[in-house]
Amino acid sequence: MHQLVSIDHDILRAALPRFPEANILVIGDIIIDHFIYGSVTRISPEAPVPVVNVRREDLHLGGSANVLHNLHALGGKGAICGVIGRDAMGEQLLELLRNIDSPTSGVIYCDDRPTTKKTRVIAQNQQVVRFDREVTGPLEAEVIAGLCAFLDENIHSFGAVVVSDYNKGVICQALVDHLRTLRQSHPIPLVIDPKPGHSEFFRGATLITPNHLEAELMSGIRITDDASLLRAATTIKTELASEAVLITRGEAGMALLSGDKPLFTIPTGAKEVYDVTGAGDTVIATLALGLAVGLSHAEAATIANYAAGIVVGKVGTATASPAELLEVMA
C-alpha cells in the first residue's frame, strides 16, 4: 500500500534557487487578514469575557492573496485574479500587493460586496475571537467576464496556476470551465486547494490538496487508518480525474497518491505548532513553485511539507523563506 520513496534532498535544495524563474497565477477568494494583538489581565465586569488591552494591529494578505504572499516569500513571482469591494479595505489590499511588487490588473472591483476581511484578536499568543466581514454567493456575469478576460490576456505568461477556493463565490463553474479551455492550448500545472461543496468544478487538475476533513467529505469515506486513507485518496483522484491527490493531515503529515504509484506518506516537519492559520496556503504555494521548476509530485510535496512545518511554528498569517527551508532540510 505504501511507497518506500527516497527523496534526494540535494534535488530539493537545488530547486530553491530556481524558484525566482517561476511565475504563478493565483485565482481565488481575496481576503484581508486583520490581526489585533493585545494582552489580557482581567475579565470584563459586564460579561464573562476577557478584556483585551490592544497593543498593535496588522493587516496581511489573506485567502488566495496569502498564497501569492507565500510565493513571493519563497522567491517566486506571481499575480492574483480575484475580486475586491470599492472600499477602504480594497485599497489597502491593492497597497499590500504593490508592497510585494505584484501586478494588480487581475483584481476586479465588485460593486455588490465588500472586500472580505477576517479579524482575529490575539492575546498571549492565543486567538480569543474571530469576526468576519463578507458577502458570499455568485458573482455578477460582468465580473466573471472581467476575470475571464484577464485569463485570456495573461495565461501564456504563467508557468503554473493555483486555484485557492475559500467558498466566497469567485470559484464558479463558468470561471473554472474557461480556465480548463485555456489549458488545452497552454497545458501548465494546475494545483487546487478545494472546498468540498463544489468539488465537481475541479476535474482534470494536476494536483488537488484537500485536508483530512475535506478529503472525508469529498470521498464520503471516514479516514481512520491507512486503508481508509488510501480508499479516500483513490476515490477523489478517480472521480476528479486528477493526476495526483495530496491529503494534508496536520500532525499526521501528508499523504500523496500520484499516478499509478502506491500511497506515499510524509511525516510532519513541524517541531512545534503555534498557529495553523494559512498553512494550507503555504503548502499549495510551495507545491506550485516546485512543479513549475520541474520537481516531481513527491519532491514538490516533500518540500511543501517542510514549508508547512515552518509556518505552523509562527503566530499569525506566516510565510516561509528559502533560507528557512534550507536550514530545516539540512
C-alpha positions in Angstrom: 0.0 0.0 0.0 2.8 2.4 0.9 5.5 3.6 -1.3 9.0 3.5 0.0 10.5 6.6 -1.6 13.9 8.0 -1.1 13.7 11.7 -1.8 17.0 13.2 -2.8 17.3 16.3 -0.7 20.1 17.6 -3.0 17.4 17.9 -5.7 15.2 19.8 -3.3 17.9 22.2 -2.3 18.9 22.7 -5.9 15.3 23.6 -6.8 15.2 26.5 -4.4 17.4 28.9 -6.4 15.2 28.2 -9.4 12.0 29.5 -7.7 12.6 33.0 -9.0 12.3 31.7 -12.5 8.7 30.6 -11.8 5.7 32.9 -12.4 2.5 31.6 -10.9 -1.1 32.7 -11.3 -3.3 32.5 -8.2 -7.1 32.5 -8.8 -9.5 32.7 -5.9 -11.1 34.5 -3.0 -9.1 37.5 -1.9 -9.2 38.2 1.9 -7.6 40.8 4.2 -6.4 39.2 7.4 -6.7 41.7 10.2 -4.8 40.9 13.4 -5.4 42.7 16.7 -2.7 41.9 19.3 -3.0 42.6 23.0 -2.9 41.2 26.5 -5.5 40.0 28.9 -5.2 40.7 32.7 -8.8 40.7 33.7 -12.4 39.5 33.0 -15.0 42.1 32.0 -17.4 43.1 34.8 -20.1 43.4 32.0 -20.0 39.8 30.8 -17.8 36.7 31.4 -15.3 37.6 28.6 -11.7 38.6 28.7 -10.8 42.3 28.3 -8.1 42.6 25.7 -5.7 45.6 26.0 -4.8 46.3 22.4 -1.1 46.8 21.7 -1.0 46.8 17.9 -2.9 45.9 14.7 -1.7 44.4 11.5 -3.2 43.9 8.0 -2.0 41.0 5.9 -2.8 39.4 2.5 -5.2 36.6 3.3 -7.1 33.8 1.5 -5.8 33.4 -2.1 -3.7 36.6 -1.6 -1.8 34.8 1.2 -0.9 32.1 -1.4 0.5 34.9 -3.5 2.4 36.3 -0.5 3.9 32.8 0.2 5.0 32.6 -3.5 6.9 35.9 -3.1 8.4 35.0 0.3 9.8 31.8 -1.3 11.4 33.8 -4.1 8.9 33.2 -6.9 6.8 35.7 -8.9 3.1 35.7 -9.2 -0.1 37.5 -9.9 -3.6 37.2 -8.5 -7.0 37.0 -10.1 -10.0 37.8 -7.9 -12.4 40.5 -6.6 -12.4 43.3 -4.0 -15.0 45.8 -3.0 -14.9 49.5 -3.7 -13.9 50.3 -0.1 -11.0 51.2 2.1 -10.0 47.6 2.7 -9.9 47.1 -1.1 -7.5 50.0 -1.4 -5.4 48.6 1.5 -5.4 45.2 -0.4 -4.0 46.9 -3.5 -1.4 48.6 -1.5 -0.3 45.3 0.1 0.0 43.8 -3.4 2.1 46.8 -4.5 4.4 46.3 -1.5 5.4 42.9 -2.8 5.7 44.2 -6.4 2.8 42.1 -7.6 0.6 43.1 -10.5 -2.9 44.2 -9.7 -4.5 44.0 -13.2 -6.2 40.7 -12.3 -8.1 42.3 -9.3 -11.6 43.2 -10.4 -13.8 45.6 -8.4 -17.2 44.2 -7.3 -19.9 46.7 -6.5 -22.3 44.4 -4.7 -19.9 43.2 -1.9 -17.2 44.5 0.4 -13.6 43.3 0.4 -13.7 40.2 2.6 -11.9 40.8 6.0 -11.2 38.4 8.8 -10.4 40.0 12.1 -8.6 37.9 14.7 -8.0 39.1 18.3 -4.8 37.5 19.7 -3.8 37.7 23.4 -0.9 35.8 25.0 -0.3 34.0 21.6 -3.8 32.6 21.7 -6.7 33.6 19.4 -9.5 35.0 21.6 -12.1 35.6 18.9 -12.5 36.0 15.1 -15.1 38.0 13.3 -15.7 38.2 9.5 -17.0 40.9 7.2 -18.0 39.3 3.9 -20.7 38.8 1.3 -20.7 35.5 -0.4 -22.6 33.9 -3.3 -22.5 34.0 -7.1 -20.7 36.9 -8.8 -22.4 39.0 -11.4 -21.9 38.0 -15.0 -19.9 41.1 -15.9 -17.5 40.5 -13.0 -16.9 36.9 -14.2 -16.4 38.2 -17.7 -13.7 40.5 -16.4 -11.9 37.7 -14.7 -12.0 35.6 -17.8 -10.7 38.5 -19.9 -7.7 38.7 -17.6 -7.1 35.0 -18.1 -7.3 35.3 -21.9 -4.8 38.1 -22.0 -2.3 36.7 -19.5 -2.4 32.9 -19.2 0.5 32.5 -21.6 2.9 34.3 -19.2 2.5 31.8 -16.3 4.2 28.5 -15.5 1.5 27.1 -13.2 -1.9 28.0 -11.9 -3.2 27.8 -8.3 -6.9 27.8 -7.6 -7.5 28.8 -4.0 -11.1 28.3 -3.1 -12.4 29.8 0.2 -16.0 29.4 -0.8 -16.7 33.1 -1.1 -18.0 33.0 -4.7 -15.1 33.6 -7.0 -14.5 30.0 -7.9 -17.5 29.1 -10.0 -18.3 26.8 -12.9 -18.0 29.4 -15.6 -14.6 30.6 -14.5 -13.2 27.1 -14.0 -14.6 25.9 -17.3 -12.9 28.9 -19.0 -9.6 28.1 -17.3 -9.9 24.4 -18.4 -10.4 25.5 -22.1 -7.3 27.8 -21.9 -5.2 25.0 -20.5 -5.9 22.9 -23.6 -3.6 25.2 -25.6 -1.4 26.2 -22.6 -1.0 22.9 -20.6 0.6 24.2 -17.4 0.3 22.5 -14.0 -3.0 23.3 -12.2 -2.9 22.9 -8.4 -6.2 23.2 -6.5 -7.0 23.9 -2.8 -10.6 22.8 -2.9 -13.8 23.3 -0.9 -15.9 20.1 -0.8 -19.2 21.8 -1.7 -18.4 22.0 -5.4 -15.5 19.6 -5.9 -17.0 18.7 -9.3 -15.6 22.0 -10.6 -12.1 20.7 -10.3 -12.0 17.8 -12.8 -8.7 17.4 -14.6 -6.4 19.1 -12.1 -2.7 18.3 -11.9 -2.8 18.1 -8.1 -5.6 18.6 -5.6 -4.9 19.3 -1.9 -7.8 18.6 0.4 -7.1 18.5 4.2 -8.2 15.5 6.3 -11.8 16.6 6.8 -12.2 17.9 3.2 -11.0 14.5 1.9 -13.6 12.7 4.1 -16.4 14.9 2.8 -15.2 14.7 -0.9 -14.8 11.0 -0.8 -17.7 10.0 1.5 -15.1 7.9 3.4 -14.2 8.3 7.1 -10.5 8.2 7.4 -9.5 6.1 10.4 -6.4 4.2 9.2 -4.1 3.7 6.3 -6.6 1.5 4.4 -9.3 4.1 4.5 -6.8 6.9 3.8 -5.9 5.1 0.6 -9.5 4.5 -0.4 -10.4 8.2 0.2 -7.4 9.4 -1.9 -8.2 6.9 -4.7 -11.9 7.9 -4.8 -11.0 11.6 -5.1 -8.4 11.0 -7.7 -10.7 8.8 -9.8 -13.8 10.9 -9.5 -12.0 14.2 -10.3 -9.6 12.6 -12.9 -6.7 14.4 -11.4 -3.1 13.4 -11.8 -2.5 13.4 -8.0 -4.1 13.9 -4.7 -2.3 15.3 -1.6 -4.2 15.0 1.6 -2.8 17.3 4.3 -3.3 15.7 7.8 -2.0 18.2 10.4 0.2 16.4 13.0 0.0 13.2 10.9 1.8 14.9 8.0 0.7 14.3 4.4 -0.3 11.5 2.1 0.2 11.6 -1.7 -1.4 9.4 -4.3 0.2 10.2 -7.7 -0.5 8.4 -11.0 -0.5 4.7 -10.6 2.1 4.7 -7.8 1.4 3.4 -4.2 0.4 5.8 -1.5 3.4 8.0 -0.3 3.1 9.2 3.3 5.2 12.1 4.6 5.6 12.7 8.3 5.1 16.2 9.6 8.0 18.6 9.5 6.7 20.7 12.4 8.6 20.8 15.7 6.1 22.9 17.5 2.6 24.1 16.4 1.5 27.6 17.5 -0.9 28.6 14.7 -2.2 26.7 11.7 -3.6 29.9 10.1 -2.6 29.9 6.4 -0.6 26.6 6.5 -2.6 25.3 3.5 -1.7 28.4 1.6 1.9 27.8 2.2 1.6 24.2 1.1 -0.1 25.0 -2.2 2.3 27.9 -3.0 5.3 25.6 -2.4 3.7 22.8 -4.5 3.1 25.2 -7.4 6.6 26.5 -7.4 8.1 23.0 -7.2 6.0 21.8 -10.1 6.8 24.9 -12.1 10.5 24.3 -11.8 10.3 20.6 -12.7 10.1 18.7 -9.4 8.0 15.5 -9.3 4.8 15.3 -7.3 6.6 13.6 -4.5 9.5 16.0 -4.4 7.2 19.0 -4.5 5.0 17.6 -1.7 8.1 16.9 0.4 9.4 20.5 0.1 5.8 21.8 0.8 5.7 19.7 3.9 8.9 21.3 5.2 7.4 24.8 4.4 4.2 24.0 6.3 6.3 22.8 9.3 8.0 26.2 9.4 4.8 28.4 9.3 2.8 26.5 11.9 5.6 27.3 14.3 4.8 31.0 13.9 1.8 33.1 15.1 -0.4 34.7 12.6 -0.6 34.5 8.8 3.0 33.5 8.3 5.3 32.6 5.4 8.5 30.5 4.9 11.7 31.7 3.3 14.3 29.9 1.1 16.8 30.3 3.9 14.5 28.7 6.5 13.8 25.8 4.1 17.5 25.2 3.5 18.0 25.2 7.3 15.3 22.6 8.0 16.3 20.4 5.1 19.9 20.4 6.2 
